[in-house]
Amino acid sequence: MKNITFLLLSVFVYSNDSLEVIDKFVTNYLLLAESKMQSSPMVWQDVKEGYLRNYTLRYTNTILDSLSDNELSAYQAGLRHLYIIDSLRGEIKKGGEYKHTIVPNDTPNYNINYFYSSFR
């Protein structure tokens, strides 16, 4: 998908009305990605897919806001951000479980006497 996106962007750059076509393409791609993320009932659930969908939704909203405020051009957004959204969508489709970075402590807390006051 990354190669297809790059190919489409390069074709649009060399055409006559490339800026208008790129603007429409990037805006439509972001709106479509946003609507696909919102359409799932998993968006607000406490699972990996829900977190990734919510993150992708916030990411596309941020890019769309930057485009509407003219802080970012459609060409720059296409080059910098579309592959990130594409990789997030691929990660959502892959599924799976979280890989926790913090290892849980195996020492039970109920055996520790926090109020013991004698010295040894």
N, C-alpha and C positions, 0 to 999 in steps of 0.2 A: 504494500500500500504506500510505503514511503517513496518508492521509485515512481509509482503512478502520480503521486502528488507533485513530485519534482518535475516530472515530464509535463504535466498539465501547466504548472507555473511557468516553465520555460517556454512553452508554446504561446502562452498568453503574453509573455513579455515581448516577444518578437512580432506580435500581431499589431494592427493599426490602432485599434481602440483598446489597448492592453490594460490601461489603468481602470477603465470602467468595468471591463470583464473580470479583472482580478478583484476589484472591490465587490462585485456581485458574487463571485465564486467563494471568496473568503467569508463574507457575511452569511451566505446561504449555508456553507459548510458548518460554521459555528452555530447558527440557529438550528440546523438539523441535529448536530451533536448534542446541543442543549435539550432539545425536545425528546431525543431518545433517552437521555439520562433521566429526565423528569418522568417519563412515561412508565417507569418500572416501580412496582410497589416496594422494592428493596432499597430505595433511596435513603430512607430515614431509619432503617433497621441497623442493629448493632452487630453487623457481620462485615466481612472483608468487602464483599460486593457493594454493600451500602455505603461504606466509607469511601470507596473508590468512585462510586457514582456521585456522591456528594462533592468530593474534591474536584472531579471533572466538571461538574455543574458550576461550582464557584470559579474555576479556572476560565471556563468559556465566558461567564458573565464579566469577569475582569477584562478579558480581551475585547469583548464587545463594547464595554464602557470606554476602554482606551481608544477604540476605533471611532466611537461617536464623539468623543472629546477632541479628536484629531491629535492625540498624543502619540499615536502609532499609526503608520500607514498600513494599508492592506497587504502590500508586498512584504514589508517587514514581518507582519503577523503571520503571513503564509510561510515565510522561511524559518522563523524562530519557533512558532508555537503549534503549528498543525501536526508536526510529527510527535510532539508530546501528547497531544490529545489522542492521536492515533495509537500510541503505545499504551496510554491509559485504557482505551477501549479494548485493546488486545488483552491487557491484564485482567479486565473485568470478565471477558469471555473465557479466559483460562480458568478462573475460579480457584478453588483450593482453600487452604487454611492459612491463618497468619503464621508467620515465623517470628516468634517473640524475640526481641533483642535483649530483654532483661530476663534473666533466669530467676524463677521464683525461689525464695528461700525455703529450704526443707525443714528448718528448725521450727517446731510448733511454738506459738506464743503463749499457749495456755499453761505450759510447764514453768515458765519464768516467773519468779516472784519479784516484782518490781519494788515492793515495799519492805524488803528484808534489810534490817538495819544493824546487824551485828558484824563486827570485824573479825577477821581471822588472822 
